[in-house]
């Protein structure tokens, strides 16, 4: 993993993970960030509740039975 974080504004943090966003060896996402990692590209990494909510595309809700 490569990341850059300005501690005065953590919502501007950037990261890339060479093993992909999944980490599961049989997932289609296991190498989806490898090229970005190799070329020095970064992705946004929001931290605050507001920044995460603004960046959210999908929500998964788990409920116990």
N, C-alpha and C positions, 0 to 999 in steps of 0.2 A: 504494500500500500504506500502511496505517496500522497501527502497532504500539505496544504499551506493554510495556516490559520492566523489571522490577526486577532489577538486576544482582546483588542479594544472594540471589535465588531465581529463576533463569532458567526453571525449569519452570512458573512461574506466568505466563509471557509470553502475551500475547494479540495477535491480528492479524486483519486483514481485507484482502482484495485486491479492488479495484474491477473488475479485469478477469477475475475468477473464478479458480478453482483450476486450470484447464487452461492458459490462455494460448494455446491453439490456436484460431484463428478459426472453425473448423468443428466444434468440440467442443460438446456440449450443456452443458458446464461453463464455457464462456467468460464467461458473465454470472451464474453461480450465486451470487455474493457481492455483486452490485451493490446489491440492496435493503438488505442488511445494512450495507454500506458507507455508503449514503445515510442510514440511520437511526441510525448510530453503534454498531451491534452489533459485537462482537468474537468470535473463536473461539480456543480454547486452542491453544497452540503449544509442545508439550513439547520439551525439548532433551536432557536426560540419557538415557543408554541405558535406564535403568529406566523413566523417564516415557514414552519412545517405545514401549517394549515394552507398557506398560500401556494405552496409547491405540491400539495397533495393532489393526485389524480384519481386514486381509488382508495377505498377504505375497507378493511376486513375486520368484521366484528366476530369475536369468538364468544360463545355462550355455553356454559356448562349444562349438561343434561341433568 
